[in-house]
Structures are given as structure tokens and as C-alpha cells.
């Protein structure tokens, strides 16, 4: 073995042997295995889940709620995945973002039953402060963020209006919701609690909610979703690219606060979704 090759092998071994490198490799493999850290709906399972829900729906016109609609990406995706008329309600409480939402989704009203709403959903009704960083920023939140880009001085607070999910369901006379999607930057558990009566009556077939570091900001935990939904006959699973990984009960090692999407499906429907172990 000549000196150059030996030197190269020594450098390679040194790189592999460093803790930081091993941690990076391990994190990458774990993220891939658990489907964490992927924000692309086309690869993280969001598009697959919406498509599957629509395929399975027995409703004449499937009803979808887009809570935390921002500028309408999810609503537009749902429309593109549907082969029939659907009813979509999109909730965006920030005035400037709501205006961008209505402009971007202007054509949807002529294609599907689409209604944008300029208020948010929660477990309390009334005015609330939303901390913002940039216009139409998807990381704007009711909860004080600890992101590097959102320094103390950058988080301007604006007043928004909130409603209970149950109240909205009653006002609109919705008898069945095929899919409730929640992406509210840490406020997901509050939104779920606002649908308590609707969930207890199992009027919502499927739920998709975002989980991650924003839950630290909100001081909420994944076990709270299990505590809330399991008694009402829902099964909770982590969303994968083209299937779901079911958890019969809460496991502490799932509380990673790494970005991922979880779903809750009525027990009588869950067998119709591809499952991973």
C-alpha cells in the first residue's frame, strides 16, 4: 500500500469516526425510516393520503377542511387530486394572507365548492394575537416562536378572530367531514379540542395534523392527541409516502418534536389504508 492510499484511508476513517459525522448519518437514516423532516406533500404522503381519502369517500360530495390554509397550496392540491366535485373550506385568519389566498384560489369556486374563511379555528372563540414574521409566512403562529429567523423584535403581533370547530360545523350544517387537515404551527391540539363534539360523534372520518418543533413553542405533546382521540374510536398513525404506520398506544420515543405528519382514522375505516410496521 503506497503512502497516498494509506493517507486517504486514514482521512476517511477519521471522518467516519467523528461523532458529528456518525450523528449526521444516523439522523439521515432515522429521518428516512420515520418519514420525518420532509415538507414536500408529493413525497411525504400528504398527497397520497388526500387521494386515498377521496377514493374511499362514500359522500356524494366529499367535505374537506383546510385549517391553516395560508395561500392555498393544500386546497389546490386537493382539487388536483379529485376526480369529482368536492367541498373545501379553507381557514386563514391573517388579512394579508387571506387576500393572497382568495386571489390564488379564485378559479376554484367555479370548479368545486370552495369557501375561504377569514378566521381561525381553536378551542376558544374570540380575538387572539398572531405573531408574524413575514407576509404570507407559513411559520406565523399564535405561539411565540423560537426559530432563528423569528427574533424577538421581528415577531409583530396582529389581532385575529377564532371560532370553535364545533360551532363552525353547526353553522354550516355539516353532517360529515371526510378529511380535517390541520397545519397551524403548534396550535393543532387546540384546533382538535375545538371539534370535541364532532369527534365524539365520529362525524369526521379522517384527520391529518402536522407535528414538530412548533409543539414545543405551544407546550403541547403528541400523547395529548392519543389521549383525546383514542377514546373516541380513532386510530393514530404516522404518515409515510404511500401508507401509514399505526400505533396502538402512545410511545414516548415518538415524542421527538421532529417535523412529521400524523393521521387519525376511524377504526372502521383504517383497514382500507396501506399499513407499515
Secondary structure as the mmCIF struct_conf table of DSSP 4:
data_model
#
loop_
_struct_conf.conf_type_id
_struct_conf.id
_struct_conf.beg_label_comp_id
_struct_conf.beg_label_asym_id
_struct_conf.beg_label_seq_id
_struct_conf.end_label_comp_id
_struct_conf.end_label_asym_id
_struct_conf.end_label_seq_id
HELX_RH_AL_P HELX_RH_AL_P1 UNK A 3 UNK A 17
BEND BEND1 UNK A 18 UNK A 18
HELX_RH_AL_P HELX_RH_AL_P2 UNK A 19 UNK A 34
TURN_TY1_P TURN_TY1_P1 UNK A 35 UNK A 35
BEND BEND2 UNK A 37 UNK A 37
HELX_RH_AL_P HELX_RH_AL_P3 UNK A 41 UNK A 44
BEND BEND3 UNK A 45 UNK A 45
HELX_RH_AL_P HELX_RH_AL_P4 UNK A 46 UNK A 56
BEND BEND4 UNK A 59 UNK A 61
STRN STRN1 UNK A 62 UNK A 67
BEND BEND5 UNK A 68 UNK A 68
TURN_TY1_P TURN_TY1_P2 UNK A 70 UNK A 71
BEND BEND6 UNK A 72 UNK A 72
HELX_RH_AL_P HELX_RH_AL_P5 UNK A 73 UNK A 81
BEND BEND7 UNK A 83 UNK A 84
STRN STRN2 UNK A 86 UNK A 91
HELX_RH_AL_P HELX_RH_AL_P6 UNK A 95 UNK A 104
TURN_TY1_P TURN_TY1_P3 UNK A 105 UNK A 107
HELX_RH_AL_P HELX_RH_AL_P7 UNK A 108 UNK A 111
BEND BEND8 UNK A 112 UNK A 112
STRN STRN3 UNK A 113 UNK A 117
BEND BEND9 UNK A 118 UNK A 119
STRN STRN4 UNK A 120 UNK A 122
BEND BEND10 UNK A 123 UNK A 124
STRN STRN5 UNK A 126 UNK A 132
BEND BEND11 UNK A 133 UNK A 134
TURN_TY1_P TURN_TY1_P4 UNK A 135 UNK A 136
TURN_TY1_P TURN_TY1_P5 UNK A 138 UNK A 139
STRN STRN6 UNK A 141 UNK A 141
BEND BEND12 UNK A 142 UNK A 143
HELX_LH_PP_P HELX_LH_PP_P1 UNK A 144 UNK A 145
TURN_TY1_P TURN_TY1_P6 UNK A 148 UNK A 149
BEND BEND13 UNK A 150 UNK A 150
HELX_RH_3T_P HELX_RH_3T_P1 UNK A 152 UNK A 154
STRN STRN7 UNK A 156 UNK A 164
HELX_RH_AL_P HELX_RH_AL_P8 UNK A 165 UNK A 172
TURN_TY1_P TURN_TY1_P7 UNK A 173 UNK A 173
BEND BEND14 UNK A 175 UNK A 175
STRN STRN8 UNK A 177 UNK A 182
TURN_TY1_P TURN_TY1_P8 UNK A 185 UNK A 186
HELX_RH_AL_P HELX_RH_AL_P9 UNK A 188 UNK A 193
TURN_TY1_P TURN_TY1_P9 UNK A 194 UNK A 195
HELX_RH_AL_P HELX_RH_AL_P10 UNK A 196 UNK A 200
TURN_TY1_P TURN_TY1_P10 UNK A 201 UNK A 202
STRN STRN9 UNK A 204 UNK A 211
BEND BEND15 UNK A 212 UNK A 212
TURN_TY1_P TURN_TY1_P11 UNK A 213 UNK A 213
HELX_RH_AL_P HELX_RH_AL_P11 UNK A 214 UNK A 218
TURN_TY1_P TURN_TY1_P12 UNK A 219 UNK A 219
HELX_RH_AL_P HELX_RH_AL_P12 UNK A 222 UNK A 229
HELX_RH_3T_P HELX_RH_3T_P2 UNK A 230 UNK A 232
TURN_TY1_P TURN_TY1_P13 UNK A 233 UNK A 233
STRN STRN10 UNK A 234 UNK A 240
TURN_TY1_P TURN_TY1_P14 UNK A 241 UNK A 242
STRN STRN11 UNK A 243 UNK A 247
BEND BEND16 UNK A 248 UNK A 249
HELX_RH_3T_P HELX_RH_3T_P3 UNK A 252 UNK A 254
STRN STRN12 UNK A 260 UNK A 266
TURN_TY1_P TURN_TY1_P15 UNK A 267 UNK A 269
HELX_RH_3T_P HELX_RH_3T_P4 UNK A 270 UNK A 272
BEND BEND17 UNK A 273 UNK A 273
STRN STRN13 UNK A 275 UNK A 276
#
